[in-house]
Structure formats: C-alpha cells, structure tokens
Amino acid sequence: MRVNYNPDVLNCLANLSSDEVFTPPKLVNEMLDTLPQELFESKETTFLDPVCKTGVFLREIAKRLDKGLQKEIPDIQERIDHIFTKQLFGIAITEITALLSRRSVYCTKKADGKYSVCQNFDNSEGNILFNRINHTWGKGRCIYCGASKKNYKRGPDLETHAYEFIHTTRPEEIFNMKFDVIIGNPPYQLNDGGGTGSSAKPIYNMFIEQAMKLNPRYLCMIVPSRWYSGGKGLDSFRSEMLGDKRIRKLIDFEDSRDCFPGVDIAGGVCYFLWDRYNKGICEITSFRNGKSVVSERYLDEFDNFIRDNISVDIIKKVIKRDSKYLDSIVSSRMPFGITANNKGHNNGDLILISSSGECKISSDAISHGKELIDKWKVLLSKTASEHAGQPSRDGTKRVLSRIEVLPPNTICTESYLIAGWFDNKEEADNLVFYLKTKFCRFLISTILLTQNITKSKFRFVPYVDTKIKWTDELLYKRYDLTQEEIDFIESKIRPMVNEDE
C-alpha cells in the first residue's frame, strides 16, 4: 500500500545547512508556548520577527491568531486581512528569504498578488520588508556589526549581510510603531577578518540588544549558549543578560542537535522569554539526552551562568573550601610568544613543541616566559577534546586532550597553555594527575562552551597542594560531595587514564 507523505517544507529547510540555521516549526511553537496565550486572542497584539528567513514564526503566529480571533472577528477573510495587515510584521535578512517568507505567510511571493490569502495589501512586500543595506566602513570594519571590509564589501549581485535591524541607531523608524512581541532566530556570527582571516564575531547579541531598545512587552529569541561564559565581544552582554531579572524563562539545550537536528553549534543553544513588566526569579528548563529538568534560580549567582543545579551546589562547596583557583596560574595565550605557525629550525638551544611535532628553536626567539625555561612545566592543549564543545551521544565529555610534563629547556607554541611550573618533576606529575581527575575536568566543563580553552575556564578549579597525588576519591571527600553529586560527575565525564595507574 502506498502511503502519502506530505512533509512541512519548512521542516525540510531546517535541516539543510549549519551555516544559515533555519528554525523547525516544532521549535517555533515551543517558543510561542512560553508566551501568555491570551496574546493570540486579542486583535490588538502586534508581533515582529526582525530576522525572517522562512517566515515560519509569522506563519505559526498567524495560525494561533486565526483560531484565537474567531469569536472577535467571525468572518474568515476579514480576520485574515486584519491579522496580516495589522498584527504581523517582519524584516527579512536577505532578498531570497524575503520572497520565501512572503510565500510561507501570504501563500505567494507577492503580498498583493492574485493568490495572496490577504486581500488588503496594495504593495508586493506586504508587512515583510527587505531593504538592501550596505555596511558603513570605519578602519576596515563596519561601525555597526564589526564585519570585515575585506570580506563583505561586495558588488550589487551579492548579498551584503548588512542586516537592516542592527544597522541603524533608530530601529523604531523601520515600521514607526510599537510591538507587543518580538521573536525570532537571528544570524549568529560574521567574519571579522581577524586571525588568519577566518575569525568570526558573534552578532546575535546585537539583535537582542536592538530588540530591547524597542521595549516590547515580550522578547523571545533562540541563540547560541556561548554567551553564558562570555567570550569574544560578549562579556558585557553576558553581564547584562545575567543581571536582567526580566528574563523569566530560559530553555537550554546542551546539545544543539536536540533542538536543530543535524546541526552542531558549539556549547549548545537556548531560547528565553523576556517580560518587560514582570521581574523575578528565572524558570530554567535544561534538556540533556532527551530529558528535561526544571529549576528556579537567579541567573547571576556567579559571573558565569551554570547550567544545572547540581553543578551549582558542587561549585558552592568548592568556593566555601578554597580561595585560590587555577585561573590565577594557567598561562594566557602564547606563553612563550611563539606563534602556532612557527616550525622552528634544525638547531637551537631549546626544544619547541608544536602541533606538528618537535623541533629546535633559539632562546633568542622567546619574547616572554623566559623565567619558565628552566622549570618543569605542565603543557595543556588549548583545544578541547570534544568537537565544537559537544558531548558524545551518551552525554559524556573528556574535556581536556593533550596533557604532559615538559622538562627544562623545552617550550611550546601558542597551540598550548602552561598549566603550572615547578622546580621538580614530582609536583609537575601530580598536577597532571590532578588535571586528569573527573572532578577537575567537570569543573572546567561547567563553563567551557566552545572548543577553545583559555585560562578563564579554570575559574572554579581549586589550586590544590601539588605535593599530593590527588584522586577523585580524595577530592570527593575533601569537598564533602553527596553520592548524588558524585554520580552526576561520574555520568558527565569520561575516564582519562594516568600512565602510572
């Protein structure tokens, strides 16, 4: 027997690309469920999606309004005309997404076309706008979004990716009206021309900040979770978000694939509900391995947002017991001033460890860290073990990758950090042993949301006595962890074998 299969085209589009992340209709409706549902029963409620890609947000809102306004506006055509002309508004991010969004919402790419479901438009755009905007350059970068002029100064045949909503100081003038609800899935990043030319700067924070300037009653957006621990251009944004008591709901996905099938986004994703008139404690829903856990707490309990309650309890015990942490010891980037592409040479008085192997280098090439040359050092790869920071399918992580002791007269490139240095090999070995414990790696993982490890990720890792060879059993006892807390750590972190075990 032949089975008719009629998939939602927007579900299909949501699985096409990890570069331009489209939102599945199921996820859109879960986001809409966070809003007070009476909003969809009023003909006065106005909605804005400032980052239309497929039009799925506006389409699903229209469905709810169509049902909610049946009593207030019984005639179906009158109801549809009112919804589309008076309540739903969008700003497309590209010309093609404008056409796609109008097709999804109005059932035709021209809002005033013959087959449009709305009969009251006198222009082809309807309420889904797209204006081609150019970047405004200053010192090689866009003064609004920070895009690299080298990468984004383009001719008329290519998209500029200068998104209208964030390329203005007066976003309220785009539609000249107030909105009750702003909702969407903004672009996540743009190339900023840094590093070797592939460096990317997050921009999703700019859409949130711009939306807040419009002062809606409710704001709901889905974005990467990397802002929890700050990062490139996100430190002030993180502080403001964590301190904003108007964020009343936060739905967190540690693995982005649980939210966007087939799409790996480092550190996972989250969406939130910001309620202008309702300050208070935040309801946090955490999704792990297909299961959800709901808790209530303030987001700014720590400088970084910690995803779950058990981790919070463990960190509190650490803070109560210790006051010195490894972030005060671990080196910053380029501990010896040697770049990653430095391959050394055939002679020199020092051994250089790089990602491509060992070579010789002269001590004259070292710009800083010379005081560490004669020490026993603990080398740590600055790249986490997990691809894009994602856990394995069973939810576990190894966290750290290469860890080893460097003898005197051995240094490394910027591909590595120095986690500690000593006058003797025994203490260096003990630090390696400590770094490999599940306890230590768990504490790093609570704020490590990308593949890149920096000294700040050791913020909650206590600097213990390195004359002791620490084991997980000793550490669990030292911090008086409960069996539930121990089981939680054991379930999250994979073993990392020490050579002398």
HELIX and SHEET records of a PDB file:
HELIX    1   1 VAL A    9  LEU A   13  1                                   5    
HELIX    2   2 PRO A   25  LEU A   32  1                                   8    
HELIX    3   3 GLN A   37  GLU A   41  5                                   5    
HELIX    4   4 VAL A   56  GLY A   68  1                                  13    
HELIX    5   5 ILE A   76  HIS A   82  1                                   7    
HELIX    6   6 ILE A   83  GLN A   87  3                                   5    
HELIX    7   7 GLU A   95  TYR A  106  1                                  12    
HELIX    8   8 LYS A  149  TYR A  152  1                                   4    
HELIX    9   9 GLU A  164  ILE A  166  5                                   3    
HELIX   10  10 PRO A  171  GLU A  173  5                                   3    
HELIX   11  11 TYR A  204  LYS A  213  1                                  10    
HELIX   12  12 SER A  225  SER A  229  5                                   5    
HELIX   13  13 ASP A  235  GLY A  243  1                                   9    
HELIX   14  14 SER A  256  ASP A  258  5                                   3    
HELIX   15  15 ASN A  309  ARG A  321  1                                  13    
HELIX   16  16 LEU A  326  SER A  328  5                                   3    
HELIX   17  17 SER A  363  ALA A  365  5                                   3    
HELIX   18  18 LYS A  370  LEU A  372  5                                   3    
HELIX   19  19 HIS A  387  GLY A  389  5                                   3    
HELIX   20  20 LYS A  425  LEU A  435  1                                  11    
HELIX   21  21 LYS A  438  SER A  445  1                                   8    
HELIX   22  22 LYS A  455  PHE A  458  5                                   4    
HELIX   23  23 ASP A  472  ARG A  478  1                                   7    
HELIX   24  24 GLN A  483  LYS A  492  1                                  10    
SHEET    1   A 9 ILE A 128  LEU A 129  0                                        
SHEET    2   A 9 LEU A  88  ALA A  92  1                                        
SHEET    3   A 9 PHE A  47  CYS A  52  1                                        
SHEET    4   A 9 VAL A 181  GLY A 184  1                                        
SHEET    5   A 9 TYR A 218  PRO A 224  1                                        
SHEET    6   A 9 VAL A 269  ASP A 275 -1                                        
SHEET    7   A 9 ILE A 247  PHE A 253 -1                                        
SHEET    8   A 9 CYS A 282  ARG A 288  1                                        
SHEET    9   A 9 LYS A 291  ARG A 297 -1                                        
SHEET    1   B 2 TRP A 137  GLY A 138  0                                        
SHEET    2   B 2 ARG A 141  CYS A 142 -1                                        
SHEET    1   C 2 GLN A 189  ASN A 191  0                                        
SHEET    2   C 2 ALA A 200  PRO A 202 -1                                        
SHEET    1   D 3 GLY A 357  ILE A 361  0                                        
SHEET    2   D 3 LEU A 350  SER A 354 -1                                        
SHEET    3   D 3 THR A 410  CYS A 412  1                                        
SHEET    1   E 3 ILE A 403  LEU A 406  0                                        
SHEET    2   E 3 TRP A 376  SER A 381 -1                                        
SHEET    3   E 3 TYR A 416  PHE A 422 -1                                        
END                                                                             
